[in-house]
């Protein structure tokens, strides 16, 4: 270490003499004499100086004796026979030649040489062990040897002295590293902080190789800082680099800690204050930031300038967002070094083989339907990826490199219809919290899924495995039930299955057990211990299975579930499924909004499991019930909480609600009092919505009523029922051939125009006998009227009144044949009329149900 200090001081003193900056230089501290000797051996110094005079002095010497010693040395050098006594009276300025160097070594540092007069045409280098040069002689510059040991002291103090002393190899490399820093104290501190706690020799070797890769020429301070900061820069992750960039762009010298973290959050460099504070501590520990006061920080100007010039200016954007841009090729691989990548809704068919994405946390590739394969090494270098969305792509499998995504929390494979298997490597994703496999062709889940101990949300669609010619290949349990008990954090479970025909060979044995029966029984037993479960969506082959939805086999789960969807019953293959897709979409929106849904399919009778579940449901879908003649048979008291009700192909149903229903003893609750939406489709025998006395709260909150293909329906509204429909906004009636009027006139005292005041949209389609719309209906708030194939509807108003301006869509022939109480009304209403085009029936369902 002393040798390093001597070399450093030698370079410094030599430079001063070469440049002629200082004439009297004092060197204090251990090693000063070696520095003086090394200086005069420097070729450039020796070339500049005419003569070198060496004199040692101590406190026993007087000024006169010192001069005499100097004179003797000069005479020796001149090789003259003169004695010092004869020439003593000759002044030193005459004895010492131009550009002389006088090396004056004060052995004990106790002498006073202030009265020693030296000529100005040479150089003095005074060396002493004392730390007080100015007490010996006035000099132009004092070079302290302890200052040249300061780089070493700083390095050891910041890297950890015990670490340096722990190994001779590390100690040797430490000396070399400090030397390569060329006395640049800030660079030395930064380098030491970067190596702190680095016990591996390879890390030190890397640092040394970076510094020694500098040119052999004399490197300037900025060049040293560049190499040191390059080492530090490469150690930082992507987020930290963007935080550093933010710091370099702050113009003021000092900034508050809280304001800095807030700034990082606002520009999306970090997501949380906790994350920002952790990065802040790291930057302070690295000496990139310094505390300069209470809650105040600064970045040194030199550090800031070098970072801006060499590093932060070329830092790529943390976001690659080109979703929905029509891309057919992925962006260049260099742009993948981002924090978030959004390439959804494009036409990508290929991905890069092995993109380097060390900072990537989010990757969205959904809705690229041409994407069929993911390269095997694609996920190899994405260690921080947390959110991966591959939904609605055409991939058939996941590559083995999926196991490298050790930080992944969300994996979305929804709608990947060609995906039939899930790789066992999925078990390596120990931090995975959300796994969405809905809409896939997965046959069964691998047992390795049981390693996903952090899983909170599991959604899966399961399919039978079909061989050629329609045969079914059994592959064992669809979901390894033993793993369900391992999901201690599970909050949401959704398991959907395809219809029966894909799960059993009905042609060979029509009475064979549906494979899902055994699986779902085992699943229900395991779920009884999932105490954190709050969302449950299952397909249950029979209503009896609903009774197994109990915690530990005792208390029913319904009260603790914030959301559920139970599809109960067996599907039967239909040649044509007549329910419009738009109606299903509307139903799905109801389910999403109202959260608790019960679907009962191909049922008979009123099983206890169904009526019990119905008590807690907000949405009820009854599809193809074979025996019910009225919905009331499910119990009025069980339908109190319903918000939406969809009834399809219940061919024995004659009325929806029977007013004469007898409640169980002590129970009297208003049925359909909370109902918002009632949609009825393909009811062969339906004659009325309500039969008998009408409850005052029945349908009192109804917003939408839809009636589709009910060939025997005669009555929609009765005068008594109209009084309850103050919130009805939408009415849809289609293909009900016996309907003559929307309101059945039963009383001559019924006052026109006082009912259904909130009605905004009416759609009337394929009603060949309809002759009257308004009658008692208040259509003052109407916004839109759609009429198609209602040939007997000749007037829009039942009484003489002024026209109401709302949008009317209908056939041109029908519009021209309308009869008006006042001929002017046709012309006045014309701006609101829109002719129905030829494609209307193709898009009518969308216009009616979704717009």
Secondary structure, 3 states (H helix, E strand, C coil): CHHHHHHHHHHHHHHHHHHCCCCEEEEECCCHHHHHHHHHCCHHHHHHCCEEEEEEECCCCCHHHHHHHHHHHHHHHHCCCCCCCCCCCCCHHHHCCCCEEEEEEECCCCCCCCCCCCCCCCEEEEEECCCCHHHCCCCCEEEEHHHHHHHHHHHHHHHCHHHHHCCHHHHHHHHHHHHHCCCCHHHHHHHHHHHCCCCCHHHHHHHHHHHHCCCCCCCCHHHHHHHHHHHHHHHCCHHHHHHHHHHHCCCCCCEEHHHHHHHHHHCCCCCCHHHHHHHHHHHHHCCCCEEEECCEEECCHHHHHHHHHHCHHHCCCCEEECCCCCCCCCCCHHHHCCCEEECCCCCCCCCCCCCCCCCCCEEECCCCCCCCCCCCCCCCCCCCCCEEECCCCCCCCCCHHHHHCCCCCEEECCCCCCCCCCCHHHHHCCCCCEEEECCCCCCCCCHHHHHCCCCCEEEEEECCEECHHHCEECCCCCCCHHHHCCCCCCCEEEEEECCHHHCCCCCCCCCCCCHHHHHHHHHHHHHCCCCCCCEEEEEECCHHHHHHCEECCCEECHHHCCEEEEEECCCCCCCCCCCCHHHHHHHHHHHHHHCEEEEEECCCCCCHHHHHHHCCCCEEEEECCCCCCEHHHHCHHHCCCCCEEEEECCCCCCEEEECCCCCCCCCCCCCCCCCCEEEEECCCCCCEEEECCCCCCCCCCCCEEEEECCCCCCCCEEHHHHCCCCCCCEEEEECCCCCCECEECCCCCCCCCCECCCCCEEEEECCCCCCECCCCECCCCCCEEEEECCCCCCCCCCCCCCCCCCEEEECHHHHHHCCCCCHHHHHHHHHHEEECCCCHHHHHHHHHHCC
